Amino acid sequence: MVHADRLLNTPESGAVHQATNNSVLFEYKDAQDLVDVFQGKKAGHVYSRSSSGSNVALQNILTHLEGGVGAITFATGMAAITATMFSLFKAGDHLIVSHFLFGNTRSFTETMQSMGIELSFVDVTDVQNVKAAFKTNTKAVYLETIANPVTQVADLRAIGQLCESRKALFLIDNTMTPPNIFDANAVLASLTISSLTKYIAGHGNVLGGSVVDTGLFDWSSFDNILPIYRGPDQTQWGLTQIRKRGLRDMGGTLSPDSAHAISIGLETLVMRTEKVCENAMRLASYLHSHDKVSAVYYPGLADHPQHFLAREYFDGYGGILSLDLADDIDPIQFLNALDLVICATHLGDTRTLALPVASTIYFESSAQQRQEMGVNDKMIRMSIGIEDIDDLVADFEQAFAEF
Ligand SMILES: *Cc1c(COP(=O)(O)O)cnc(C)c1O
């Protein structure tokens, strides 16, 4: 994986890192070559909104890592999600969407609905709910592997099989479970969408997003692909339409410098996530037995409602761990009592982060929406980092001692 950026691009003059080139334009000595690249008959770059060397290098790593047939990178995870949705679906289409979504994705679903895309929200922890929501115009199922903040785990393989039999796209946001933890091919995903900002880049210093095609979906059964994007290689139809409509036309391009920064972060993905999962499991066990905590949400705990699903699908239970404080403890005061743990909204960082959930990321949601997502007022969400576990436990000990 560490070497995958060299698969197509030969670094110049022995440089091990792919050179970051910020040129927006690319000169062609022979005008015919420019024409051929424009028409997709030859590989190359024409304008950096559509492609650039640093982006292609990162896309190669992601394709390799996911075992897919191609990748597209975007300026942010939200750019990847919105570009994918708006380039593949149109008014009159129906999508089945998880109840438990990242807050901004949830907010974006309202924009989709306002443009005539019909959505059904379901509890994806049980495939029967998804089955019941299928209609004749259902084009896709969209969900997240481990939901944030309550850590519900989707019934992934059963939903994948259902999508396959109904010829619907299976779109998985796997931000919480990067490819070293979760094999999207094994659950028959069509496209995986990821916020590279989180575990992939890992250090809270760069934004990015991606879409990877696993190669499992039969695009010839999807009538929204425009004739001009139906090239000889059918596996590329979906990505071609997303690249042209979603990236080139909508313009959420990842800058070459950011692509390079993400590639560097990615080199330590496996080591970081192993440590994160180990820390999270130990902290979850500690908090679970603490009398000042009324509930812990972590898929690695044996009493988590979808623990058996998580054990089947993931190689490690991820770094998101939420908890409900005992009734007499105010979440704001408790967060202020923590010293090492940083109060910040972000996740997938090397540092352990925490925030009160209801009053921040879900403050725009109605009480009913929060209830559907399993969010209550006492909840604190944490993203576990790579610190020494003893330091983390000690920080909680001293904070609990104040209450
Ligand atoms: C953060 C996040 C996103 C959005 O990614 P950005 O890079 O912040 O735009 C999408 N989905 C999930 C699950 C996320 O955690």
The ligand as an SDF file (V2000), in Angstrom:
LIG
                    3D

 15 15  0  0  0  0  0  0  0  0999 V2000
  -16.8090   13.8260    8.3720 C   0  0  0  0  0  0  0  0  0  0  0  0
  -17.7150   12.9180    7.6570 C   0  0  0  0  0  0  0  0  0  0  0  0
  -18.2050   13.2510    6.3850 C   0  0  0  0  0  0  0  0  0  0  0  0
  -17.8750   14.5670    5.7180 C   0  0  0  0  0  0  0  0  0  0  0  0
  -16.5110   14.6910    5.4360 O   0  0  0  0  0  0  0  0  0  0  0  0
  -15.7680   16.1200    5.3260 P   0  0  0  0  0  0  0  0  0  0  0  0
  -14.4240   15.7170    4.8130 O   0  0  0  0  0  0  0  0  0  0  0  0
  -15.7260   16.7210    6.6730 O   0  0  0  0  0  0  0  0  0  0  0  0
  -16.5540   16.9220    4.3450 O   0  0  0  0  0  0  0  0  0  0  0  0
  -19.0350   12.3510    5.7650 C   0  0  0  0  0  0  0  0  0  0  0  0
  -19.3790   11.1860    6.3420 N   0  0  0  0  0  0  0  0  0  0  0  0
  -18.9390   10.8370    7.5610 C   0  0  0  0  0  0  0  0  0  0  0  0
  -19.3640    9.5310    8.1430 C   0  0  0  0  0  0  0  0  0  0  0  0
  -18.0960   11.6880    8.2600 C   0  0  0  0  0  0  0  0  0  0  0  0
  -17.6740   11.3450    9.4800 O   0  0  0  0  0  0  0  0  0  0  0  0
  1  2  1  0
  2  3  1  0
  2 14  2  0
  3  4  1  0
  3 10  2  0
  4  5  1  0
  5  6  1  0
  6  7  2  0
  6  8  1  0
  6  9  1  0
 10 11  1  0
 11 12  2  0
 12 13  1  0
 12 14  1  0
 14 15  1  0
M  END
$$$$
